[in-house]
Amino acid sequence: MASVDELPAILGGRPVRPQGPPDWPIPDEDIWQALQATYRDGSWGKYQGGNVERLENRLANYHGVEFVATCGSGTFAVELALRALKIGPRDEVILAAYDYAAIS
């Protein structure tokens, strides 16, 4: 029989974050300044406003890959990954035990 340390939390193992997810968003003055700048220059919320392309290029360089594609939501990102992996009906998928609540 597997020990508690060998089992995932869903099967009785120790949870990685028993206190739950960290607070979000993390207070950061640089991020606040960037958000204000995008609001002022009108690029806020635009995929073709220059900021998304800049982020994708920086992430690609950081990870040493040819390109990066950002997604408009976590739901879309998960769906995209599942489609890329050809996950289909009756396949088992295990996701994180917690998530950030969607704002409605």
DSSP file (Angstrom, degrees, kcal/mol; ACC not computed):
  #  RESIDUE AA STRUCTURE BP1 BP2  ACC     N-H-->O    O-->H-N    N-H-->O    O-->H-N    TCO  KAPPA ALPHA  PHI   PSI    X-CA   Y-CA   Z-CA
    1    1 A M              0   0    0      0, 0.0     2,-0.1     0, 0.0     0, 0.0   0.000 360.0 360.0 360.0 139.1    0.0    0.0    0.0
    2    2 A A        -     0   0    0      1,-0.1     2,-0.1     2,-0.1     5,-0.0  -0.403 360.0-119.2 -72.1 146.0    1.3    3.5   -0.9
    3    3 A S    >>  -     0   0    0     -2,-0.1     3,-1.3     1,-0.1     4,-0.8  -0.361  28.7-103.6 -78.6 165.7    2.2    5.9    1.9
    4    4 A V  G >4 S+     0   0    0      1,-0.3    10,-0.8     2,-0.2     3,-0.6   0.845 121.9  57.8 -57.1 -36.1    0.4    9.2    2.4
    5    5 A D  G 34 S+     0   0    0      1,-0.2    -1,-0.3     8,-0.2     8,-0.1   0.716 105.9  49.6 -69.2 -20.5    3.4   11.0    0.8
    6    6 A E  G <4 S+     0   0    0     -3,-1.3    -1,-0.2     2,-0.1    -2,-0.2   0.614  97.6  82.6 -93.5 -13.7    3.1    9.0   -2.4
    7    7 A L  S << S-     0   0    0     -4,-0.8     7,-0.3    -3,-0.6     2,-0.1  -0.651  81.1-116.4 -93.9 146.1   -0.6    9.6   -2.9
    8    8 A P    > > -     0   0    0      0, 0.0     5,-2.3     0, 0.0     3,-1.8  -0.438  35.3-108.4 -69.9 157.0   -2.2   12.6   -4.6
    9    9 A A  G > 5S+     0   0    0      5,-0.3     3,-2.1     1,-0.3    -2,-0.0   0.847 117.8  63.9 -56.6 -36.2   -4.4   14.6   -2.3
   10   10 A I  G 3 5S+     0   0    0      1,-0.3    -1,-0.3     2,-0.1     4,-0.0   0.742 106.5  45.1 -62.3 -21.7   -7.5   13.4   -4.1
   11   11 A L  G < 5S-     0   0    0     -3,-1.8    -1,-0.3    -7,-0.1    -2,-0.2   0.148 137.5 -79.1-107.7  18.2   -6.7    9.9   -3.0
   12   12 A G  T < 5S+     0   0    0     -3,-2.1    -3,-0.2     1,-0.3    -2,-0.1   0.434  89.1 131.2 103.6  -0.1   -5.9   10.8    0.6
   13   13 A G      < -     0   0    0     -5,-2.3    -1,-0.3     1,-0.1    -8,-0.2  -0.177  69.5 -75.8 -76.0 176.0   -2.3   12.2    0.3
   14   14 A R        -     0   0    0    -10,-0.8    -5,-0.3    -7,-0.3    -1,-0.1  -0.564  49.8-119.0 -74.2 131.6   -1.2   15.4    1.7
   15   15 A P        -     0   0    0      0, 0.0    -1,-0.1     0, 0.0     0, 0.0  -0.430   9.9-137.3 -68.8 146.4   -2.4   18.5   -0.1
   16   16 A V  S    S+     0   0    0      1,-0.3     3,-0.1    -2,-0.1    -2,-0.0   0.886 100.9  23.7 -69.7 -39.9    0.3   20.7   -1.6
   17   17 A R    >   +     0   0    0      1,-0.1     3,-1.9     2,-0.0    -1,-0.3  -0.719  66.9 170.5-127.1  79.2   -1.5   23.9   -0.5
   18   18 A P  T 3  S+     0   0    0      0, 0.0    -1,-0.1     0, 0.0    -2,-0.1   0.771  80.4  58.6 -63.4 -23.0   -3.7   23.0    2.4
   19   19 A Q  T 3  S-     0   0    0      1,-0.3    -2,-0.0    -3,-0.1    -3,-0.0   0.513 112.4-121.9 -82.0  -4.9   -4.4   26.8    3.0
   20   20 A G    <   -     0   0    0     -3,-1.9    -1,-0.3    78,-0.0    78,-0.0  -0.405  52.4 -21.8  93.1-173.1   -5.8   27.1   -0.5
   21   21 A P  S    S-     0   0    0      0, 0.0     3,-0.1     0, 0.0    78,-0.0  -0.304  72.5-103.3 -71.3 155.6   -4.6   29.4   -3.3
   22   22 A P        -     0   0    0      0, 0.0     4,-0.0     0, 0.0    -5,-0.0  -0.293  50.3 -79.6 -70.2 162.7   -2.6   32.5   -2.7
   23   23 A D        -     0   0    0      2,-0.0     3,-0.0    -2,-0.0     0, 0.0  -0.305  57.6-117.9 -60.5 147.1   -4.2   36.0   -2.8
   24   24 A W  S    S+     0   0    0      1,-0.2     2,-0.1    -3,-0.1    -1,-0.0  -0.996  84.4  30.8-142.6 136.9   -4.7   37.3   -6.3
   25   25 A P  S    S-     0   0    0      0, 0.0    -1,-0.2     0, 0.0    -2,-0.0   0.593  81.9-136.6 -79.2 159.3   -3.7   39.7   -7.7
   26   26 A I        -     0   0    0     -2,-0.1     2,-0.2     1,-0.1    -2,-0.1  -0.679  27.7-111.4 -78.8 126.6   -0.3   40.1   -6.0
   27   27 A P        +     0   0    0      0, 0.0     2,-0.3     0, 0.0    -1,-0.1  -0.422  50.5 161.7 -62.2 126.7    0.3   43.8   -5.3
   28   28 A D     >  -     0   0    0     -2,-0.2     4,-2.3     1,-0.1     5,-0.2  -0.918  35.5-152.1-151.9 119.1    3.1   45.0   -7.5
   29   29 A E  H  > S+     0   0    0     -2,-0.3     4,-2.5     1,-0.2     5,-0.2   0.862  98.1  54.5 -62.5 -38.5    3.9   48.7   -8.3
   30   30 A D  H  > S+     0   0    0      2,-0.2     4,-2.2     1,-0.2    -1,-0.2   0.905 110.1  46.8 -62.7 -41.2    5.5   47.8  -11.8
   31   31 A I  H  > S+     0   0    0      2,-0.2     4,-2.7     1,-0.2    -2,-0.2   0.919 110.9  52.3 -66.3 -42.7    2.3   46.0  -12.8
   32   32 A W  H  X S+     0   0    0     -4,-2.3     4,-2.3     1,-0.2    -2,-0.2   0.915 110.4  48.2 -58.2 -44.2    0.1   48.9  -11.6
   33   33 A Q  H  X S+     0   0    0     -4,-2.5     4,-2.2     2,-0.2    -1,-0.2   0.900 111.6  49.9 -63.6 -41.3    2.2   51.3  -13.6
   34   34 A A  H  X S+     0   0    0     -4,-2.2     4,-2.2     2,-0.2    -2,-0.2   0.906 110.3  50.1 -64.5 -41.9    1.9   49.1  -16.7
   35   35 A L  H  X S+     0   0    0     -4,-2.7     4,-1.9     1,-0.2    -2,-0.2   0.916 111.0  49.1 -62.8 -42.9   -1.8   48.8  -16.3
   36   36 A Q  H  X S+     0   0    0     -4,-2.3     4,-2.5    -5,-0.2    -1,-0.2   0.902 110.1  51.7 -63.3 -40.1   -2.2   52.6  -16.0
   37   37 A A  H  X S+     0   0    0     -4,-2.2     4,-2.4     1,-0.2     6,-0.2   0.905 109.5  48.7 -64.3 -41.6    0.0   53.1  -19.1
   38   38 A T  H  X>S+     0   0    0     -4,-2.2     6,-1.5     1,-0.2     5,-1.0   0.846 111.6  50.4 -69.0 -32.0   -2.2   50.7  -21.2
   39   39 A Y  H ><5S+     0   0    0     -4,-1.9     3,-0.7    -5,-0.2    -2,-0.2   0.932 112.3  47.0 -67.6 -45.1   -5.3   52.4  -20.0
   40   40 A R  H 3<5S+     0   0    0     -4,-2.5    -2,-0.2     1,-0.2    -1,-0.2   0.888 114.2  45.5 -64.8 -40.6   -3.9   55.9  -20.9
   41   41 A D  H 3<5S-     0   0    0     -4,-2.4    -1,-0.2    -5,-0.2    -2,-0.2   0.486 110.8-117.6 -87.5   0.4   -2.7   54.9  -24.4
   42   42 A G  T <<5S+     0   0    0     -3,-0.7    -3,-0.2    -4,-0.5    -4,-0.1   0.535  84.7 113.0  83.0   6.0   -5.9   53.0  -25.3
   43   43 A S    > < +     0   0    0     -5,-1.0     3,-1.8    -6,-0.2     6,-0.2   0.486  38.7 126.7 -90.2  -1.4   -4.3   49.6  -25.7
   44   44 A W  T 3  S+     0   0    0     -6,-1.5     3,-0.1     1,-0.3    -9,-0.0  -0.340  81.7   4.3 -58.2 127.8   -6.1   48.1  -22.7
   45   45 A G  T 3  S+     0   0    0      1,-0.2     2,-0.5    -2,-0.1    -1,-0.3   0.567  98.6 125.4  77.0   9.8   -7.9   44.9  -23.6
   46   46 A K    X   -     0   0    0     -3,-1.8     3,-1.2     1,-0.1     6,-0.4  -0.895  49.3-158.8-107.1 125.5   -6.7   44.8  -27.2
   47   47 A Y  T 3  S+     0   0    0     -2,-0.5     3,-0.4     1,-0.3     6,-0.3   0.836  99.1  44.3 -65.7 -31.7   -4.9   41.7  -28.5
   48   48 A Q  T 3  S+     0   0    0      1,-0.2    -1,-0.3     4,-0.1    -5,-0.0   0.037  83.1 103.2-101.8  26.5   -3.3   43.8  -31.2
   49   49 A G  S <  S-     0   0    0     -3,-1.2    -1,-0.2    -6,-0.2    -2,-0.1   0.446  96.1-107.0 -88.4  -0.1   -2.3   46.7  -29.0
   50   50 A G  S  > S+     0   0    0     -3,-0.4     4,-1.8    -4,-0.1     5,-0.1  -0.024 103.6  86.3 102.1 -30.3    1.3   45.7  -28.8
   51   51 A N  H  > S+     0   0    0     -5,-0.3     4,-2.5     2,-0.2     5,-0.2   0.896  87.9  48.8 -73.8 -40.3    1.4   44.5  -25.2
   52   52 A V  H  > S+     0   0    0     -6,-0.4     4,-2.9     2,-0.2     5,-0.2   0.933 112.7  48.5 -65.1 -44.5    0.3   40.9  -26.0
   53   53 A E  H  > S+     0   0    0     -6,-0.3     4,-2.4     1,-0.2    -1,-0.2   0.911 111.6  49.8 -61.0 -42.0    2.9   40.6  -28.7
   54   54 A R  H  X S+     0   0    0     -4,-1.8     4,-2.3     2,-0.2    -1,-0.2   0.915 112.3  47.6 -63.5 -43.3    5.6   41.9  -26.4
   55   55 A L  H  X S+     0   0    0     -4,-2.5     4,-2.7     2,-0.2     5,-0.2   0.933 111.6  49.9 -62.8 -46.5    4.6   39.5  -23.6
   56   56 A E  H  X S+     0   0    0     -4,-2.9     4,-2.4     1,-0.2    -2,-0.2   0.903 111.6  48.7 -60.6 -41.7    4.6   36.5  -26.0
   57   57 A N  H  X S+     0   0    0     -4,-2.4     4,-2.5    -5,-0.2    -1,-0.2   0.920 112.2  48.0 -64.7 -43.3    8.0   37.4  -27.4
   58   58 A R  H  X S+     0   0    0     -4,-2.3     4,-2.6     2,-0.2    -2,-0.2   0.906 113.0  48.2 -64.5 -40.9    9.5   37.8  -23.9
   59   59 A L  H  X S+     0   0    0     -4,-2.7     4,-2.4     2,-0.2    -2,-0.2   0.909 111.2  50.5 -65.9 -40.9    8.0   34.5  -22.8
   60   60 A A  H  X>S+     0   0    0     -4,-2.4     5,-2.2    -5,-0.2     4,-0.9   0.930 113.4  45.4 -61.7 -45.3    9.3   32.7  -25.9
   61   61 A N  H ><5S+     0   0    0     -4,-2.5     3,-0.6     1,-0.2    -2,-0.2   0.925 112.5  51.1 -63.0 -44.5   12.8   34.1  -25.3
   62   62 A Y  H 3<5S+     0   0    0     -4,-2.6    -2,-0.2     1,-0.2    -1,-0.2   0.894 117.4  38.5 -60.0 -41.9   12.7   33.3  -21.6
   63   63 A H  H 3<5S-     0   0    0     -4,-2.4    -1,-0.2    -5,-0.2    -2,-0.2   0.478 108.2-122.5 -91.5  -2.5   11.6   29.6  -22.3
   64   64 A G  T <<5 +     0   0    0     -4,-0.9     2,-0.3    -3,-0.6    -3,-0.2   0.875  66.0 132.4  66.2  37.8   13.9   29.2  -25.3
   65   65 A V      < -     0   0    0     -5,-2.2    -1,-0.2    -6,-0.2    -2,-0.1  -0.780  66.5-116.7-118.7 164.9   11.0   28.4  -27.7
   66   66 A E  S    S-     0   0    0     -2,-0.3     2,-0.3     1,-0.2    -6,-0.1   0.895  88.2  -8.7 -69.4 -41.1   10.1   29.6  -31.1
   67   67 A F        -     0   0    0     -7,-0.1     2,-0.3    -8,-0.1    -1,-0.2  -0.976  53.6-148.3-153.5 164.0    6.7   31.1  -30.2
   68   68 A V        -     0   0    0     -2,-0.3     2,-0.5    -3,-0.1    -8,-0.1  -0.989   9.9-154.0-133.9 140.7    4.2   31.5  -27.4
   69   69 A A        -     0   0    0     -2,-0.3     2,-0.1   -13,-0.0    -2,-0.0  -0.975  12.1-150.9-118.6 121.3    0.4   31.8  -27.8
   70   70 A T        -     0   0    0     -2,-0.5     2,-0.3   -18,-0.1   -18,-0.0  -0.483   9.6-141.8 -84.7 160.9   -1.5   33.6  -25.1
   71   71 A C        -     0   0    0     -2,-0.1     3,-0.1     1,-0.1     6,-0.0  -0.903  15.4-130.7-123.8 152.0   -5.2   32.8  -24.3
   72   72 A G  S    S+     0   0    0     -2,-0.3     2,-0.3     1,-0.1     3,-0.1   0.603  89.7   9.6 -76.6 -12.6   -8.1   35.0  -23.3
   73   73 A S  S  > S-     0   0    0      1,-0.1     4,-2.0     0, 0.0    -1,-0.1  -0.988  70.2-114.9-160.0 159.7   -9.0   32.8  -20.3
   74   74 A G  H  > S+     0   0    0     -2,-0.3     4,-2.4     2,-0.2     5,-0.2   0.853 116.3  57.4 -65.3 -35.2   -7.9   29.8  -18.3
   75   75 A T  H  > S+     0   0    0      1,-0.2     4,-2.4     2,-0.2    -1,-0.2   0.931 107.9  46.3 -61.1 -45.7  -10.8   27.8  -19.6
   76   76 A F  H  > S+     0   0    0      1,-0.2     4,-2.8     2,-0.2    -1,-0.2   0.893 110.5  53.8 -64.1 -39.1   -9.7   28.4  -23.2
   77   77 A A  H  X S+     0   0    0     -4,-2.0     4,-2.3     2,-0.2    -2,-0.2   0.912 110.2  46.6 -62.1 -42.9   -6.1   27.5  -22.3
   78   78 A V  H  X S+     0   0    0     -4,-2.4     4,-2.7     2,-0.2    -2,-0.2   0.930 113.3  49.0 -65.0 -45.0   -7.3   24.1  -20.8
   79   79 A E  H  X S+     0   0    0     -4,-2.4     4,-2.5     1,-0.2    -2,-0.2   0.918 110.9  50.5 -61.1 -42.6   -9.5   23.4  -23.8
   80   80 A L  H  X S+     0   0    0     -4,-2.8     4,-2.4     1,-0.2    -1,-0.2   0.916 111.6  47.8 -60.6 -44.6   -6.6   24.2  -26.2
   81   81 A A  H  X S+     0   0    0     -4,-2.3     4,-2.0     2,-0.2    -2,-0.2   0.914 111.6  50.2 -63.6 -43.0   -4.3   21.9  -24.3
   82   82 A L  H  <>S+     0   0    0     -4,-2.7     5,-2.8     1,-0.2     4,-0.2   0.900 112.1  47.4 -63.5 -40.4   -6.8   19.1  -24.2
   83   83 A R  H ><5S+     0   0    0     -4,-2.5     3,-1.2     3,-0.2    -1,-0.2   0.907 110.1  52.4 -66.4 -41.0   -7.4   19.4  -28.0
   84   84 A A  H 3<5S+     0   0    0     -4,-2.4    -1,-0.2     1,-0.3    -2,-0.2   0.855 111.4  47.0 -63.2 -33.9   -3.7   19.5  -28.7
   85   85 A L  T 3<5S-     0   0    0     -4,-2.0    -1,-0.3    -5,-0.2    -2,-0.2   0.434 113.1-122.2 -86.0   0.4   -3.2   16.3  -26.7
   86   86 A K  T < 5 +     0   0    0     -3,-1.2     2,-0.3    -4,-0.2    -3,-0.2   0.864  46.4 173.7  59.4  39.5   -6.2   14.7  -28.5
   87   87 A I      < +     0   0    0     -5,-2.8    -1,-0.2    -6,-0.1     3,-0.1  -0.629  10.3 169.7 -75.3 133.5   -8.1   14.1  -25.3
   88   88 A G    >   -     0   0    0     -2,-0.3     3,-2.0     1,-0.2    -1,-0.0  -0.616  36.4 -36.2-134.0-169.1  -11.6   12.9  -26.1
   89   89 A P  T 3  S+     0   0    0      0, 0.0    -1,-0.2     0, 0.0     3,-0.1  -0.238 123.5  14.8 -55.3 139.5  -14.7   11.3  -24.7
   90   90 A R  T 3  S+     0   0    0      1,-0.3     2,-0.3    -3,-0.1    -3,-0.0   0.436  93.0 128.5  72.7   2.9  -14.2    8.8  -21.9
   91   91 A D    <   -     0   0    0     -3,-2.0     2,-0.4     1,-0.0    -1,-0.3  -0.657  60.3-123.1 -81.4 145.8  -10.5   10.0  -21.3
   92   92 A E        -     0   0    0     -2,-0.3     2,-0.4    -3,-0.1    -4,-0.0  -0.780  29.5-178.3 -95.0 132.4   -9.7   10.8  -17.7
   93   93 A V        -     0   0    0     -2,-0.4     2,-0.5    -6,-0.0   -11,-0.0  -0.998  10.5-159.6-130.4 127.6   -8.4   14.3  -16.9
   94   94 A I        -     0   0    0     -2,-0.4     2,-0.2     0, 0.0     3,-0.1  -0.939  15.6-174.9-110.3 124.7   -7.4   15.4  -13.4
   95   95 A L        -     0   0    0     -2,-0.5    -2,-0.0     1,-0.2     0, 0.0  -0.566  38.0 -64.1-110.6 175.1   -7.2   19.1  -12.8
   96   96 A A        -     0   0    0     -2,-0.2    -1,-0.2     1,-0.1     3,-0.0  -0.189  40.8-126.3 -57.3 149.7   -6.1   21.3   -9.8
   97   97 A A  S    S+     0   0    0     -3,-0.1     2,-0.3     2,-0.0    -1,-0.1   0.637  91.8  30.5 -75.0 -14.2   -8.2   20.9   -6.7
   98   98 A Y        +     0   0    0    -78,-0.0     2,-0.3     2,-0.0    -2,-0.1  -0.942  63.1 176.5-140.7 162.6   -8.7   24.7   -6.6
   99   99 A D        -     0   0    0     -2,-0.3     2,-0.4   -78,-0.0     3,-0.0  -0.955  40.0 -87.7-155.3 167.4   -9.1   27.5   -9.0
  100  100 A Y        -     0   0    0     -2,-0.3     2,-0.1     1,-0.1    -2,-0.0  -0.688  50.7-110.2 -82.7 136.5   -9.8   31.3   -8.9
  101  101 A A        -     0   0    0     -2,-0.4     2,-0.2     1,-0.1    -1,-0.1  -0.398  30.7-115.3 -67.2 139.3  -13.5   32.1   -9.1
  102  102 A A        -     0   0    0     -2,-0.1     2,-0.6     1,-0.1    -1,-0.1  -0.496  25.9-127.1 -71.3 144.2  -14.7   33.6  -12.3
  103  103 A I              0   0    0     -2,-0.2    -1,-0.1     1,-0.1     0, 0.0  -0.829 360.0 360.0 -95.4 127.1  -16.0   37.1  -11.9
  104  104 A S              0   0    0     -2,-0.6    -1,-0.1     0, 0.0    -2,-0.0   0.428 360.0 360.0-109.9 360.0  -19.5   37.6  -13.3
